[in-house]
Amino acid sequence: MTRPANRSLGLSDRRSDGAQAQSRGGATAADRWLLSTMMAALPRCGFAAMLWDGTTLGEQTGLRVVFRDRAALWQVARNPLVQFGDLYSAGRIEVEGDLVALLERLYRAITAGRRGRRSAWWWLWQDQRPRAGSLTGARENIHHHYNLGNDFYRLWLDDEAMQYTCAYYPTPGMTLAAAQRAKMDHVCRKVRLAPGETFVDVGCGWGGLMFHAWDRFGAIGTGINATTEQVAELRAEIARRGLDGTLQVIEADFREMPGQYDKLLSIGTLEHAGPDQLAEVVQAHANAMKPGALGVIHFIGHVGARDTEFFIRNYIFPGGWIPSLAQALGAMERCGLEVLDVENLRRHYALTLDCWGERFDRNWERIHALDPVRFDERFRRIWRTYLWSCAEVFRGKDVQLNLFQVTVSKGNVGNRYPMSRSFLYGPA
């Protein structure tokens, strides 16, 4: 798959009438000094920055960040990771040119600036705000993101299984739907899913993986989902397919999974646990596995411990936290899980996010029409920033985020698991 060719902002990304109301008076010497300091911390950034009075610094490449007022400039300086996305979403910072290209260059410049330690200003790119860790808080956080309506997600996720997790692109040029099928096949084969076996799908979404595992492998799935609307739609779809009594979904937090299963598939749930809940969440995964069971735990992770960007925590995944691979593996081992294999699908997530971003942009008018008040211009800016900036983070040469698939067993599987990955790539 190639990246979308047309990523221009469109008319609605241009400055609004309200945004044209610039701060009165020219920029002060302090304003210009601050802008100069910020741009010096972004070496070879490939874009320019302009103040409300026309003062411009940076490279003239057709990409420009425009600060519409003095407060916006100083707010960004105080906490860039929080405020850039916030103020862009509010229309107080404008982006002239291709937003995706600007984000790509911004992340490259941030990485270079951090690596070179060119400015003490970089310590501001950290945020230590607390996260909700209780079951009640976790449910509220999940509802904030996933209760945006099934119709909303249907307009930009894949058209078949509605998978809201990283797809898998084993061959170039695959469609999003084909890549999501390949992902589901990949994880099922990793756990050697077989006819008649039971498995738990932790954070099952709309049930695409459960249906795929039944249709393709004859395995009997139980989904765990804390989002009421998704649960209702999935139960209706199970009934429509005549699978009542075979497949089921339980509305529960993934720390409250009942029973034990032959296999476990946890696709994109670990990052919803806060740092104080990682051990508890992994233990719940282990508890859901029968002795000798195999599982795949698929999650966004860091290499090395670092904090999670606040913009995503605040607007997209409240309460979320991205663990390091070492933290996750340590928690798994302490819960009695043997780590059999680790695969990093980072670049696959960049391609997935490209597809989501392109589909979101293409279908924006239809999304807006679902609820013009809820899905307004501020919402659009927040989600565009989220989707396209995450694509650049996963694509980055200097990696900031990764996508790990960890295959585990509950206890030693001995000779029952293949000694190479060749079984994943041959005929089923």
C-alpha positions in Angstrom: 0.0 0.0 0.0 1.2 3.5 -0.8 0.7 6.5 1.4 -2.3 8.8 0.3 -1.3 11.2 -2.4 -3.7 13.9 -1.4 -3.4 15.0 2.2 -4.1 18.7 1.8 -6.1 20.4 4.5 -9.0 21.5 2.5 -11.0 24.7 2.9 -12.2 24.0 6.4 -8.6 23.8 7.6 -7.9 27.4 6.5 -8.2 30.1 9.0 -11.7 30.9 10.1 -13.2 34.4 10.4 -12.7 34.1 14.2 -9.1 33.1 13.8 -8.4 36.1 11.6 -8.9 38.3 14.7 -5.2 38.8 15.4 -3.7 40.2 18.6 -3.5 44.0 18.4 -0.1 45.4 18.1 3.1 43.9 16.9 5.1 41.1 18.5 7.4 42.2 21.4 11.1 41.5 21.7 10.2 38.8 24.2 7.8 37.2 21.7 10.4 37.2 19.0 13.0 35.8 21.4 10.7 33.0 22.4 9.9 32.1 18.8 13.6 32.1 17.9 14.4 29.8 20.9 11.7 27.4 19.9 12.8 27.2 16.3 16.4 26.8 17.3 15.4 23.7 19.2 14.0 22.2 16.0 17.1 21.9 13.7 16.4 21.6 10.0 12.7 21.4 10.6 11.6 22.0 7.0 8.9 24.5 7.9 8.4 28.1 9.1 6.6 29.7 12.0 4.8 33.0 11.9 3.5 35.3 14.6 0.3 37.3 14.4 2.1 40.4 13.1 3.8 38.6 10.3 7.2 37.9 12.0 8.4 34.7 10.4 11.3 32.4 11.2 12.3 29.0 9.7 12.6 27.5 6.3 10.3 28.7 3.5 9.1 25.4 2.1 5.4 26.1 1.7 4.7 24.7 5.2 4.0 27.2 8.0 2.7 27.2 11.5 0.8 30.4 12.3 0.3 31.6 15.9 -2.9 33.6 15.9 -2.3 35.4 19.2 0.3 36.0 21.9 -1.2 33.6 24.4 -1.0 30.7 21.9 2.7 31.2 21.5 3.4 31.3 25.2 1.1 28.4 26.0 2.9 26.2 23.4 6.3 27.3 24.9 5.1 26.2 28.4 3.9 22.8 27.4 4.4 21.9 23.7 3.0 18.4 23.6 -0.2 19.4 25.3 -0.8 22.8 23.8 0.1 22.4 20.1 -2.7 19.9 19.4 -5.0 21.7 21.8 -4.5 25.1 20.2 -4.6 23.7 16.7 -7.9 22.0 17.5 -9.3 25.3 18.8 -8.2 27.2 15.7 -5.7 29.4 17.6 -2.8 27.8 15.7 -3.2 27.3 12.0 -1.2 25.1 9.7 -0.7 26.4 6.1 0.1 23.6 3.7 0.0 19.8 4.1 -0.7 18.9 7.8 0.7 15.4 7.3 4.0 16.7 5.8 4.3 19.2 8.6 3.8 16.5 11.3 6.3 14.3 9.6 8.9 17.1 9.6 8.0 18.2 13.2 8.6 14.7 14.6 11.9 14.4 12.7 13.0 17.8 14.1 11.9 16.9 17.6 13.9 13.7 17.5 17.0 15.5 16.2 16.6 18.2 18.9 16.2 15.8 21.7 19.2 13.7 20.5 21.4 16.8 20.2 20.2 18.3 23.5 20.3 21.6 21.8 18.0 23.4 24.2 16.8 23.1 27.8 13.4 23.8 26.4 13.0 20.0 25.6 12.3 19.2 29.2 8.9 20.8 28.7 8.0 18.0 26.3 7.2 15.8 29.3 4.0 15.5 31.3 3.3 13.6 34.5 -0.4 14.1 35.1 -2.1 11.3 36.9 -4.3 8.7 35.3 -7.5 7.0 36.5 -6.7 3.5 37.7 -9.9 2.2 39.3 -12.4 0.0 37.5 -14.9 2.8 37.4 -12.3 5.2 36.0 -11.2 2.6 33.5 -14.8 2.2 32.2 -15.3 6.0 32.0 -12.0 6.3 30.0 -13.0 3.5 27.6 -16.5 5.0 27.1 -15.0 8.4 26.4 -13.3 7.0 23.3 -15.4 4.0 22.1 -18.9 5.3 22.8 -18.6 7.7 19.9 -21.1 5.5 18.1 -20.8 2.5 15.8 -21.8 4.6 12.8 -18.8 6.9 13.4 -16.3 4.0 13.4 -18.0 2.3 10.5 -17.2 5.3 8.2 -13.4 5.0 8.5 -12.4 1.6 9.8 -12.2 -1.4 7.4 -15.4 -2.3 5.7 -15.5 -5.9 6.8 -14.4 -6.7 10.4 -14.2 -3.1 11.8 -10.8 -3.8 13.4 -9.6 -0.8 15.4 -6.1 -2.2 15.9 -2.9 -2.5 13.8 -3.4 -4.4 10.5 -0.8 -6.8 9.0 0.6 -6.2 5.5 2.6 -9.3 4.5 2.5 -8.2 0.8 2.6 -4.8 -0.8 -0.6 -3.1 -2.1 -3.0 -4.8 0.2 -6.3 -3.1 1.0 -7.1 -2.2 4.6 -9.7 -5.0 4.8 -7.3 -7.6 3.4 -4.6 -6.5 5.8 -7.0 -6.8 8.8 -7.9 -10.3 7.7 -4.2 -11.1 7.5 -3.7 -9.8 11.0 -6.5 -11.9 12.4 -5.1 -15.0 10.6 -1.6 -14.2 11.9 -2.6 -14.1 15.5 -4.8 -17.2 15.3 -2.0 -19.2 13.7 0.5 -18.0 16.4 -1.6 -19.7 19.1 -2.2 -22.7 16.9 -6.0 -22.2 17.1 -7.8 -25.5 16.3 -11.4 -26.6 15.7 -13.4 -26.9 18.9 -11.0 -25.0 21.1 -12.2 -22.2 23.3 -10.5 -18.8 23.3 -11.1 -15.4 25.0 -10.9 -12.3 22.8 -9.9 -9.5 25.3 -11.3 -6.2 24.2 -13.2 -7.8 21.3 -14.7 -4.6 19.7 -17.4 -5.5 17.2 -16.4 -9.2 17.1 -14.5 -9.4 13.8 -11.8 -11.6 15.3 -14.3 -13.9 16.9 -16.2 -14.4 13.6 -12.9 -14.9 11.7 -11.7 -17.5 14.2 -15.0 -19.4 14.0 -15.3 -19.2 10.2 -11.6 -20.0 9.5 -10.6 -22.2 12.3 -13.8 -23.5 13.9 -12.8 -22.1 17.3 -15.3 -21.0 19.9 -14.8 -17.4 21.1 -15.9 -15.4 24.2 -15.5 -11.7 23.8 -14.7 -9.3 26.7 -15.9 -5.7 26.0 -16.7 -2.8 28.3 -18.5 -0.7 25.7 -22.2 -1.1 25.9 -23.1 -0.1 22.4 -20.5 -2.4 20.9 -21.7 -5.3 23.1 -25.3 -4.7 21.9 -24.4 -4.7 18.3 -22.2 -7.7 18.6 -24.9 -9.8 20.4 -27.3 -8.8 17.6 -24.8 -10.0 15.0 -24.1 -13.2 16.8 -27.9 -13.9 16.8 -28.2 -12.9 13.2 -25.6 -15.4 12.2 -27.3 -18.1 14.2 -24.3 -18.5 16.6 -26.1 -18.1 19.9 -24.8 -20.7 22.2 -21.5 -20.9 20.3 -20.1 -17.4 20.5 -20.7 -15.0 23.3 -19.7 -11.6 24.5 -19.5 -10.5 28.1 -19.7 -6.8 29.1 -16.9 -6.4 31.6 -13.6 -4.8 32.3 -10.7 -6.9 31.1 -9.6 -7.3 34.7 -12.9 -9.2 35.4 -12.7 -12.0 32.8 -14.6 -15.0 34.0 -13.5 -18.6 33.4 -10.4 -20.1 31.7 -9.8 -20.9 28.0 -7.6 -23.0 25.7 -6.2 -19.9 24.0 -6.1 -16.1 24.7 -6.0 -13.3 22.1 -5.5 -9.8 23.6 -5.4 -7.3 20.7 -4.8 -3.7 21.8 -5.9 -3.8 25.4 -2.7 -3.7 27.4 -2.1 0.0 26.7 -5.3 0.9 28.4 -3.9 -0.1 31.8 -2.1 2.6 33.8 1.4 2.1 35.2 0.0 1.0 38.5 -2.3 -1.5 37.0 0.0 -3.3 34.5 0.6 -6.2 36.9 -3.1 -6.5 37.7 -4.1 -6.5 34.0 -1.4 -9.1 33.0 -2.4 -11.3 35.9 -6.0 -11.2 34.7 -4.8 -12.4 31.3 -2.8 -15.2 32.9 -5.8 -16.2 35.1 -8.0 -16.5 32.0 -5.6 -19.1 30.5 -5.8 -22.8 31.3 -2.6 -24.5 32.3 -0.6 -25.0 29.1 -2.7 -22.5 27.2 -1.1 -20.3 24.5 -1.8 -16.6 24.1 -0.9 -13.5 22.0 -0.8 -10.2 23.7 -0.6 -7.4 21.0 0.1 -3.9 22.3 1.6 -0.5 21.6 4.9 -0.2 23.5 8.1 1.8 23.9 11.6 0.6 23.7 12.9 2.0 27.0 10.7 3.6 29.7 9.2 7.0 28.8 5.9 8.8 29.4 2.9 8.8 27.1 2.2 11.9 25.1 -0.4 14.0 26.9 -2.4 15.0 23.8 -3.3 11.4 23.1 -4.0 10.7 26.8 -6.1 13.8 27.2 -8.2 13.8 24.0 -8.1 10.2 22.6 -7.4 7.6 25.3 -8.0 9.1 28.7 -6.1 7.1 31.4 -4.0 5.3 28.8 -0.4 4.5 29.3 2.1 2.9 26.9 4.5 0.5 28.7 8.0 -0.4 27.6 8.6 -3.8 26.2 10.7 -4.7 29.2 8.0 -3.6 31.6 5.4 -5.8 29.8 7.7 -8.8 29.5 8.6 -8.6 33.2 5.0 -8.5 34.2 4.2 -11.5 32.0 7.0 -13.5 33.5 6.1 -12.6 37.1 2.6 -14.0 36.3 3.9 -17.3 35.3 3.7 -16.8 31.5 6.6 -18.0 29.4 7.5 -15.7 26.5 7.8 -17.7 23.3 8.1 -15.1 20.7 8.2 -11.3 20.2 7.4 -9.6 16.9 7.5 -5.9 16.2 4.9 -4.7 13.6 5.7 -1.0 14.0 5.8 -0.2 10.3 2.5 -2.1 9.7 0.8 0.4 12.1 2.0 3.4 10.1 0.3 1.9 7.0 -2.8 1.2 9.0 -3.0 4.7 10.3 -2.4 6.1 6.8 -5.6 4.2 5.7 -7.6 5.4 8.7 -6.5 9.0 8.2 -7.3 8.9 4.5 -10.7 7.3 5.1 -11.5 9.7 7.9 -10.7 12.7 5.7 -12.6 11.3 2.7 -15.7 10.6 4.8 -15.6 13.7 7.0 -18.8 15.2 5.6 -20.7 12.0 6.3 -19.2 11.9 9.9 -20.1 15.5 10.5 -23.7 14.8 9.3 -24.1 12.0 11.9 -24.1 14.7 14.7 -23.0 18.2 13.6 -22.7 19.4 17.2 -20.7 16.5 18.5 -18.6 16.0 15.3 -17.7 19.6 14.8 -14.6 21.3 13.4 -12.7 21.0 16.7 -13.4 17.3 16.8 -12.2 17.0 13.2 -8.9 18.8 14.0 -8.3 16.6 17.1 -8.8 13.4 15.3 -6.8 14.4 12.2 -4.0 15.4 14.5 -4.3 12.1 16.3 -4.4 9.8 13.3 -1.8 11.5 11.1 0.6 12.3 13.9 0.5 8.7 15.1 1.2 7.5 11.6 4.4 9.6 11.6 5.4 8.4 15.1 5.2 4.7 14.0 6.9 5.5 10.7 9.7 7.5 12.2 13.3 6.6 11.5 14.1 7.4 15.1 11.4 5.1 16.6 9.1 6.5 19.3 6.3 3.9 19.3 6.3 0.2 18.4 3.6 -2.4 18.0 4.5 -5.7 19.7 2.9 -9.1 19.4 4.1 -11.3 22.3 3.3 -15.0 22.1 3.1 -16.6 25.6 2.2 -19.9 27.2 1.0 -20.5 30.7 3.7 -22.8 31.9 6.3 -24.6 29.8 4.9 -25.9 26.5 7.9 -28.2 25.9 7.9 -29.7 22.4 4.3 -28.7 21.6 5.2 -25.4 20.0 7.2 -25.2 16.7 10.8 -24.4 16.9 10.6 -21.8 14.0 8.2 -19.3 12.6 7.9 -21.2 9.3 4.4 -22.6 10.3 3.1 -19.0 10.2 3.8 -18.5 6.5 3.0 -21.8 4.8 -0.4 -23.0 3.7 -3.0 -23.2 6.5 
